[in-house]
Amino acid sequence: MSKSFPAVLVLTALAFGPCAQAASFPCDRAEAADEKAVCAHRPLNDRDVEMATRFEILKAVLPMGGQTKLRDDQEAWLTERRTCGGDVACLTGVYDTRLKVLRGVLAEFAKQGPQ
């Protein structure tokens, strides 16, 4: 594990603070029903921000093979999210499932301790 991992934790804490109020994509350009729903519903927006933040942290700290799997899984997840359209309950479910996975991967990475 790199020595910058504590800095990543600080950035994570800051990202989940009160300033994290925008979706991970520009809402003013949202065209798809799933994106419009995320922008229109604060709880979905908050999940989107957390998901994007965790994804970026993991992308920065995982080894190359892990990064590839992470990106592939994210693309599959985005496809799944699109199938929900504007259905808030469906979107909530897919976000909760993805967040559970990302939280688990980050927790496992953190348990590894310094290398």
N, C-alpha and C positions, 0 to 999 in steps of 0.2 A: 504494500500500500504506500502511496506517496505521502510525503510530509505535508502536502497541501490539503489532505483530507479534512483537518479541523477547519480550514478556511471554507471548504465546501459546506460544512455543517452550518457555519455562520451565514453563508449566502442563502442556504435553505431557510434558515429561520427568518431572515430578512424578506425572502420571497413570499413567505406565508403571512407576513404582517399586513397591516392595513393598506399598504400601497398596492398590493396585488389585486387590482380591480378590473383588469381587462382580460379578455379571452386570449388564447395563444395565437390567435389570428386576428387580422383587422376586421372588427365588426362592421365598419362602414363599407367593406367589400364583400360581406357575407352574401352569397347567392343561393347556396344549397339550403334545404329545409332544416337539416341538422345544425348547420352553422347558425342560421337565424334563431333557432330555438335556444342554442347555447348563449347567444348574445342577449336574448330576451328574458332569460330566467337566471337570476343571480346564483342560485345553488348550482346550476349546471356550469355557469361561468366559473365559479369558484373551483369546481371539480376539474374543469379544463385547465385552469391555471396551475393547480397542484400537479395534474398529470404531466403537463408540459415541463414544469420545473423538475420533477423527479426524472423524467426522461432525459433532460439535458444533463443533469448531474450524473446519471448512470452512463450516459454516452461519454462523458469526460473521464470517468474512473474505471470503466470496464476494459479488460484487454481486448485486442482486435476482434477475436472470434466472438466474444460476448457482445461487442458493439454491433456486429453484423446481425446476430440473432435479435438483438434489441430492435434494430431498425426494421428487420423483416416482420417481427411481431407487431411493431407499431403500424406498419402499412396494413397488415391484416386487420388490426383493430380499427383503423380508420375506415376500411371497407365495411366492417361490421357496423360502425357508428352511422355511416351513410344509409344503411338499410333501415334505420329507425325513422328516417325522415324527421318530422317535427314532433314525434311522439315523446313527450317529456319523460314518461315512465320508462320507456324503452331506453332512452338516452341515459337516464339516471342509472339504470341497471348495467349498461355497458361501461359507463364511467366507473361505477363502483367495482366492477370486476377487474378492469384494467388497473385501477389504483391499488387494489389488493395485491395484484401481481407485482407492480412496481415497488410498492412498499416492502414486499417480501424479499425481492432481489436486493434492494438497498440495505435491508436489515441483515441479510446474509453476508453481503459485502462488508458491512461495518463490523460484524462478528469476527472476521478474519484477522483483524488487528494489524499492527505494523509488520511489514515484511522485511 
